[in-house]
Structure formats: C-alpha cells, structure tokens
Amino acid sequence: MATVEIRCYAELNDFLPVSRRQRAFAHSFSVAGSVKDTLESLGVPHPEIDLILVNGEPAGFDRVLAPGDRVAAFPPFRRLDVSTVSPVHLPRPTEARFLLDGHLGRLARHLRLLGLAADHQAEADDATLAAAAAAGDRVLLTRDLELLKRAIVRRGYRVRATDPFDQAVEVVRRFDLAGRMAPFTRCLPCGARLEEATAEEAAGRVPPGVAARHATYRCCPACGRLYWAGTHFRRLAVLVDRIRQAAQDPRQPPA
C-alpha cells in the first residue's frame, strides 16, 4: 500500500469525517488514481474545488498521484484570484444560472423570488440533470453528493441547509448574489422573466376589487400568470428583506 498526505481547507471539510477535518491526514491506496478520483472517494465532489496543490504546485483533476505526494484542496476563494494559476478554476459566469434537483423545489421558488434564474426539474433523473447543467453551463444545486461527482458536471454546489429560507441565504452568500438580486422579476412557478402589463391587458383576468386598486401588473410570457402588488406581495417583500439582511450579516460566516 502506498500513502499520500491530504489536507482539505475551509468548507471542503464539510465532506470529511470529524477526525480528518482541519488537518493533514494520510490516505493509503493500492492502485494509483487521479486527484479527482482520490478526493471524491473521500467524499469531496470536484465542482466544489477551485484549487489543487500537489507538492506545492498547482495541479489538474487528472493528475495521477504518486506515493509520498502531498495534496491540498481549496474551495473557491472570495478575495484571492487564482484564475491564472489553477487548472481547475472556472471563471465566474456573467449571470448566475442555477439548475435544482427534484428535492429543492421550495429553494427554487425562493431564488426566483429574488430574481435569479433557477430551473427546477422535479422529475428528472441524475443523468438528465447532470447533462442539462453541463449543456447550459449552469450551477447544479443539490444535496446529492453522487450527483455532483458525475464527471460531466462542471459547476455545482451541495446545499448544506435543509430549511428553504436558510438554503436561500446560503446560496446568496456562497455565490455573492446580494448585490445582483432583482426581486419580483420572475414567475415563481416557472421562472420566466416577467413583462409589464397594463390594466387594460389585465381586465377580466383579475377580481373587480383588484382592478379598482391597481393600474399596473406584471405578466409571465410563459405561463400567463398575472402579478400585482397586493397583500401577498407585501409578505414576500418582507421575506426578500430577511434573506438579503441574513446574507449580508457579517456576524454569520459564509456557508
């Protein structure tokens, strides 16, 4: 059996047993494998890794390990630009576009409420989700580690929280989206961008009381739903403010 030394940093420790967190540990193997396969065998999905050092030098996922190698794995950096040195780094997309698996439906609605592109494929299997995320260069959000480990997945993140509110805060913080949100610009059920609609266009489609109180509306071009600033809007505005404030709270460490 050969041995390498491995150290995972920051939130990558979430995937390790407590005894291996925040420290270097020995990993033994009988057949040499790539850095990607080795780290994923320990539970760390490759889309969450932004920099790998082998013996102090940047390495790619396909680097084959040799006995005695020292491996350090890092998650995305928030203040340090590693784009010129890391073979595994992916540039930040112009627009944050997410694809969520079937178990994250309420998170998808929260993200759409914030004006973020969030496609939720409730019935899709893992192969379909992985292929769709890769084809659209979207960030795959899931709590399924095996889904994230699929080689075709380029961008992905395992959502740690289980409560939808906490999940939304976590995603906004993780991808630095507090300043990029555009609340109430997307349809909550389908995610399409809303378009302005006049009172005349909404006539006959809203209750008389609503028509008497509101002159402007928004309409979903995909599913036809109408939106206006009623009592439900005010409740959702409070939710948006809570998510924004929690995501920007400096007392809370990033997920």
Buried (B, 14 or more C-beta within 10 A) or exposed (E): EBEBBBBBEBBBBBBBEEEBEEEEBEBEBEEBBBBBBBBBEBBBBBBBBBBBBBEEEBBEBEBEBEEEBBBBBBBBBEEEEBEEEBEBBBEEEEEBBBBBBBBBEBBBBBBBBBBBBBBBBEEBEBEEBBBBBBEBEBBBBBBBBEBBBBEEBBBBBBBEBEEBBBBBBBBBBBBBBBEEBEBBBBBBBBBBBBEEBEBEEBEEBBEEEBBEEBEEBBBBEEEEBBBBBEEEEEEBBEBBEEBBEBBEEEEEEEB
